[in-house]
Amino acid sequence: INGVLNVASAVGIGTASPGARLEVRPANSDTVADALFIQQYNAAGTDRALLAIQADAANNLINLNSTGTNSGGFSFLSGNAERMRLTNTTLYTDSSINVGIGTASPGSKLEISAANPVFTIYNTSTGDNGITWESDAAAGASRASLFVNYTNGELRMTAGVGGGSYFQSFYTNGSERMRLDSSGNLGLGVTP
């Protein structure tokens, strides 16, 4: 068919009684079946983007499979601007996006809301694992980290990078109570 096809009621592919304006129903199977392909090639015909909508009846899943010449991925837009991108190796969100788990209105870059929230970092290798904070990722100007040593279970807190006069401070009730300076001096209630 070339041009425009106007259907007044509903279209069924693989079914004589479609339950929506368009229903695509692959043959009954316990294996993943391709239900719909959306693809486009570039002008030279050498690169393509392909979205495959697949039905996985055995696991009650609908798979969205993006592939192409360079593995493919998904780009999510809002207001004609990209807000999130998912590839086979990364998940990217725009810097203006807040992510909420258990909340529809996160007030920070990542907010977890639950009755008894637990944040878990599970190390699948034998190296140290932890969290690093940086104020200037490009230059590494200011850095703090919290690590667990895999070998002996040591909990290691670090502040700063080599050559800086960084320190660790401990607060209770809004006031500093203890400070450990870059020379290893410890002050309790006073600045060492």
Contacts in CASP RR format, 6 or more apart in sequence:
PFRMAT RR
TARGET T0000
AUTHOR 0000-0000-0000
METHOD contacts of the structure
MODEL  1
INGVLNVASAVGIGTASPGARLEVRPANSDTVADALFIQQYNAAGTDRAL
LAIQADAANNLINLNSTGTNSGGFSFLSGNAERMRLTNTTLYTDSSINVG
IGTASPGSKLEISAANPVFTIYNTSTGDNGITWESDAAAGASRASLFVNY
TNGELRMTAGVGGGSYFQSFYTNGSERMRLDSSGNLGLGVTP
10 18 0 8 1.000
10 19 0 8 1.000
10 20 0 8 1.000
10 21 0 8 1.000
10 22 0 8 1.000
10 23 0 8 1.000
11 18 0 8 1.000
11 21 0 8 1.000
11 22 0 8 1.000
11 23 0 8 1.000
12 18 0 8 1.000
12 22 0 8 1.000
12 23 0 8 1.000
12 24 0 8 1.000
12 25 0 8 1.000
13 22 0 8 1.000
13 23 0 8 1.000
13 24 0 8 1.000
13 25 0 8 1.000
14 24 0 8 1.000
14 25 0 8 1.000
14 26 0 8 1.000
14 27 0 8 1.000
15 23 0 8 1.000
15 25 0 8 1.000
24 35 0 8 1.000
24 36 0 8 1.000
24 53 0 8 1.000
25 35 0 8 1.000
26 33 0 8 1.000
26 34 0 8 1.000
26 35 0 8 1.000
26 55 0 8 1.000
27 33 0 8 1.000
28 57 0 8 1.000
29 57 0 8 1.000
30 57 0 8 1.000
30 58 0 8 1.000
31 58 0 8 1.000
32 54 0 8 1.000
32 55 0 8 1.000
32 56 0 8 1.000
32 63 0 8 1.000
33 54 0 8 1.000
33 55 0 8 1.000
33 57 0 8 1.000
34 52 0 8 1.000
34 53 0 8 1.000
34 54 0 8 1.000
35 53 0 8 1.000
35 54 0 8 1.000
35 55 0 8 1.000
36 52 0 8 1.000
36 53 0 8 1.000
37 50 0 8 1.000
37 51 0 8 1.000
37 52 0 8 1.000
37 53 0 8 1.000
38 50 0 8 1.000
38 51 0 8 1.000
38 53 0 8 1.000
39 48 0 8 1.000
39 49 0 8 1.000
39 50 0 8 1.000
39 51 0 8 1.000
40 48 0 8 1.000
40 49 0 8 1.000
41 47 0 8 1.000
41 48 0 8 1.000
42 48 0 8 1.000
46 69 0 8 1.000
47 68 0 8 1.000
47 69 0 8 1.000
47 70 0 8 1.000
48 68 0 8 1.000
48 69 0 8 1.000
49 66 0 8 1.000
49 68 0 8 1.000
49 72 0 8 1.000
50 66 0 8 1.000
50 67 0 8 1.000
50 68 0 8 1.000
51 64 0 8 1.000
51 65 0 8 1.000
51 66 0 8 1.000
52 63 0 8 1.000
52 64 0 8 1.000
52 65 0 8 1.000
52 66 0 8 1.000
52 67 0 8 1.000
53 62 0 8 1.000
53 63 0 8 1.000
53 64 0 8 1.000
53 65 0 8 1.000
54 62 0 8 1.000
54 63 0 8 1.000
54 64 0 8 1.000
54 65 0 8 1.000
55 62 0 8 1.000
55 63 0 8 1.000
56 62 0 8 1.000
56 63 0 8 1.000
64 74 0 8 1.000
66 72 0 8 1.000
66 73 0 8 1.000
66 74 0 8 1.000
67 73 0 8 1.000
71 87 0 8 1.000
71 88 0 8 1.000
72 87 0 8 1.000
72 88 0 8 1.000
73 85 0 8 1.000
73 86 0 8 1.000
73 87 0 8 1.000
73 88 0 8 1.000
74 85 0 8 1.000
74 86 0 8 1.000
74 87 0 8 1.000
75 82 0 8 1.000
75 84 0 8 1.000
75 85 0 8 1.000
76 82 0 8 1.000
76 83 0 8 1.000
76 84 0 8 1.000
76 85 0 8 1.000
76 86 0 8 1.000
77 83 0 8 1.000
81 94 0 8 1.000
82 94 0 8 1.000
83 93 0 8 1.000
83 94 0 8 1.000
83 96 0 8 1.000
83 97 0 8 1.000
84 91 0 8 1.000
84 92 0 8 1.000
84 93 0 8 1.000
84 94 0 8 1.000
84 97 0 8 1.000
85 91 0 8 1.000
85 92 0 8 1.000
86 92 0 8 1.000
93 99 0 8 1.000
98 106 0 8 1.000
98 107 0 8 1.000
98 108 0 8 1.000
98 109 0 8 1.000
98 110 0 8 1.000
98 111 0 8 1.000
99 106 0 8 1.000
99 109 0 8 1.000
99 110 0 8 1.000
99 111 0 8 1.000
100 106 0 8 1.000
100 110 0 8 1.000
100 111 0 8 1.000
100 112 0 8 1.000
100 113 0 8 1.000
101 110 0 8 1.000
101 111 0 8 1.000
101 112 0 8 1.000
101 113 0 8 1.000
101 114 0 8 1.000
102 112 0 8 1.000
102 113 0 8 1.000
102 114 0 8 1.000
103 111 0 8 1.000
103 112 0 8 1.000
103 113 0 8 1.000
112 119 0 8 1.000
121 129 0 8 1.000
121 130 0 8 1.000
121 131 0 8 1.000
123 129 0 8 1.000
123 148 0 8 1.000
123 150 0 8 1.000
126 150 0 8 1.000
127 150 0 8 1.000
128 147 0 8 1.000
128 148 0 8 1.000
128 149 0 8 1.000
128 150 0 8 1.000
128 156 0 8 1.000
129 147 0 8 1.000
129 148 0 8 1.000
129 150 0 8 1.000
130 145 0 8 1.000
130 146 0 8 1.000
130 147 0 8 1.000
130 148 0 8 1.000
131 145 0 8 1.000
131 146 0 8 1.000
131 147 0 8 1.000
132 143 0 8 1.000
132 144 0 8 1.000
132 145 0 8 1.000
133 143 0 8 1.000
133 144 0 8 1.000
133 145 0 8 1.000
134 140 0 8 1.000
134 141 0 8 1.000
134 142 0 8 1.000
134 143 0 8 1.000
135 141 0 8 1.000
135 142 0 8 1.000
135 143 0 8 1.000
136 142 0 8 1.000
140 161 0 8 1.000
141 161 0 8 1.000
142 160 0 8 1.000
142 161 0 8 1.000
142 166 0 8 1.000
143 158 0 8 1.000
143 159 0 8 1.000
143 160 0 8 1.000
143 161 0 8 1.000
144 157 0 8 1.000
144 158 0 8 1.000
144 159 0 8 1.000
144 160 0 8 1.000
145 156 0 8 1.000
145 157 0 8 1.000
145 158 0 8 1.000
146 155 0 8 1.000
146 156 0 8 1.000
146 157 0 8 1.000
146 158 0 8 1.000
147 155 0 8 1.000
147 156 0 8 1.000
147 158 0 8 1.000
148 154 0 8 1.000
148 155 0 8 1.000
148 156 0 8 1.000
149 155 0 8 1.000
149 156 0 8 1.000
157 168 0 8 1.000
159 166 0 8 1.000
159 167 0 8 1.000
159 168 0 8 1.000
159 182 0 8 1.000
160 166 0 8 1.000
164 182 0 8 1.000
165 181 0 8 1.000
165 182 0 8 1.000
166 182 0 8 1.000
167 179 0 8 1.000
167 180 0 8 1.000
167 181 0 8 1.000
167 182 0 8 1.000
168 179 0 8 1.000
168 180 0 8 1.000
169 176 0 8 1.000
169 178 0 8 1.000
169 179 0 8 1.000
169 180 0 8 1.000
170 176 0 8 1.000
170 177 0 8 1.000
170 178 0 8 1.000
170 179 0 8 1.000
171 177 0 8 1.000
176 189 0 8 1.000
177 188 0 8 1.000
177 189 0 8 1.000
178 186 0 8 1.000
178 187 0 8 1.000
178 188 0 8 1.000
178 189 0 8 1.000
179 186 0 8 1.000
179 187 0 8 1.000
179 191 0 8 1.000
179 192 0 8 1.000
180 186 0 8 1.000
180 187 0 8 1.000
180 192 0 8 1.000
181 192 0 8 1.000
183 192 0 8 1.000
184 192 0 8 1.000
185 192 0 8 1.000
186 192 0 8 1.000
END
